[in-house]
């Protein structure tokens, strides 16, 4: 009998000793720990303040786009609630309360996604909103998409896998692209000057196709994306070749256009369309 009691006590004490540290599991789990240790900083790539500000600007654009689509006519109370929550996060950022701001950003992100879905349903059933094009808002959104797609878009030597940092940019860009109806994206793959021209063409196309793949995974319609390759023909700059310059050359360049525009006004887009015709004629 005493042996049984001893075993029970031993198991009880060992069980208590196996509990997780504070903030590492169960009800004690925290959304984020501040300050970050060195290992966490390496995994995050950027400081948490930059991540919070970037995501906040992204959600501000999403709400501005909803307002440009006249959501106020259909769901004024829900719009006001979203605006109040946005102002709350803005105050947290101003006060440098990063942990609270990051937590509220997650809630606000899911709230805006639900609001967008509800707005689409209400609009289809009631036609409550007046269809209008707010050019300043649309211009801001398209510029933000372009900036996201062309930020941190470099690749490792002889590689076509995207970096975790670029994956975040692509996810944010896709989130905005899904809110627009008439938009198309040209993805142009590039390499540095190292290697043979034929293999560089192939590698550059793989890079563009990889970016396309992830945009489609994040919800962008596949028919709205066109991939091209220019290999090593178009370096990022005319500076003397160094490791950093070659790193910038290994990129995918994104150009955002209106899908329903027949006459492309952008000179770069025009030249790329001509380039596409040349490639197709050679393949035929």
HELIX and SHEET records of a PDB file:
HELIX    1   1 UNK A    2  UNK A   17  1                                  16    
HELIX    2   2 UNK A   26  UNK A   28  5                                   3    
HELIX    3   3 UNK A   38  UNK A   44  1                                   7    
HELIX    4   4 UNK A   48  UNK A   68  1                                  21    
HELIX    5   5 UNK A   71  UNK A   73  5                                   3    
HELIX    6   6 UNK A   76  UNK A   94  1                                  19    
HELIX    7   7 UNK A   98  UNK A  126  1                                  29    
HELIX    8   8 UNK A  135  UNK A  149  1                                  15    
HELIX    9   9 UNK A  164  UNK A  177  1                                  14    
HELIX   10  10 UNK A  197  UNK A  217  1                                  21    
HELIX   11  11 UNK A  222  UNK A  224  5                                   3    
HELIX   12  12 UNK A  243  UNK A  249  1                                   7    
HELIX   13  13 UNK A  267  UNK A  283  1                                  17    
SHEET    1   A 3 UNK A 225  UNK A 229  0                                        
SHEET    2   A 3 UNK A 184  UNK A 189  1                                        
SHEET    3   A 3 UNK A 252  UNK A 257 -1                                        
END                                                                             
